[in-house]
Amino acid sequence: MSENYDSALTYNSYLAVDELLKLQKPLSAGPEHDEMLFIIIHQTYELWFKQLIHEFKQAQRALESGDTHYCLSILGRIRTILKV
């Protein structure tokens, strides 16, 4: 951890919450209530897909290095993500 950890890192800054919440930009002319839900659901799916790719790459590295136990642990995590 850096020396500036306590003063610089916050939940909002670490997760870039302000930037994240500005990514939903409905295109409809009128106030379409369901459009925001559609955008947020699909953005969330994309984030889960990104995490799955990250996990599969790590599982592959673990398998290639012969660490079967760790690979199985990662595959368990992948299974949990797919249940979401």
C-alpha positions in Angstrom: 0.0 0.0 0.0 1.2 3.5 -0.7 1.9 6.0 2.0 -1.0 8.2 0.7 -3.5 5.4 1.0 -5.5 6.9 4.0 -5.7 10.4 2.5 -6.2 9.6 -1.2 -8.2 6.4 -1.6 -12.0 6.4 -1.0 -14.7 4.1 -2.1 -15.9 6.7 -4.7 -12.5 7.4 -6.1 -11.4 3.7 -6.2 -14.6 2.6 -8.0 -14.9 5.8 -10.1 -18.5 6.0 -9.0 -19.2 9.5 -10.4 -17.9 8.5 -13.8 -19.8 5.2 -13.7 -23.1 6.9 -12.9 -22.7 9.3 -15.8 -22.5 6.4 -18.4 -26.2 5.9 -18.6 -27.4 8.1 -21.4 -30.9 7.4 -22.6 -31.5 8.3 -26.3 -35.3 8.5 -26.4 -36.9 11.9 -26.8 -39.5 11.4 -24.1 -39.2 10.2 -20.6 -39.0 6.4 -21.3 -38.9 4.9 -17.8 -37.8 1.4 -19.0 -34.9 2.7 -21.1 -32.8 3.4 -18.1 -33.4 -0.1 -16.8 -32.4 -1.6 -20.2 -29.2 0.4 -20.2 -28.2 -0.5 -16.6 -29.0 -4.2 -17.1 -26.9 -4.5 -20.2 -24.0 -2.4 -18.9 -24.0 -4.8 -15.9 -23.9 -7.8 -18.2 -20.9 -6.3 -20.0 -19.1 -5.9 -16.7 -19.8 -9.5 -15.8 -18.6 -10.6 -19.2 -15.4 -8.7 -18.6 -15.0 -10.4 -15.2 -15.6 -13.8 -16.7 -12.8 -13.2 -19.3 -10.5 -12.1 -16.5 -11.3 -15.3 -14.6 -10.9 -17.6 -17.6 -7.5 -16.2 -18.4 -6.4 -16.7 -14.8 -7.8 -20.3 -14.8 -5.8 -20.9 -18.0 -2.6 -19.6 -16.5 -3.2 -21.7 -13.4 -3.8 -24.8 -15.5 -0.8 -24.2 -17.7 1.4 -23.9 -14.6 0.1 -27.1 -13.2 -1.9 -25.5 -10.3 -5.0 -27.6 -10.7 -6.4 -26.8 -7.2 -6.2 -23.0 -7.9 -7.7 -23.6 -11.4 -10.7 -25.5 -9.9 -11.1 -22.7 -7.3 -11.3 -20.1 -10.2 -13.7 -22.3 -12.1 -15.9 -22.4 -9.0 -15.9 -18.6 -9.0 -16.8 -18.6 -12.7 -19.7 -21.0 -11.9 -20.9 -18.6 -9.2 -20.8 -15.6 -11.6 -22.8 -17.5 -14.2 -25.5 -18.1 -11.6 -25.9 -14.4 -11.1 
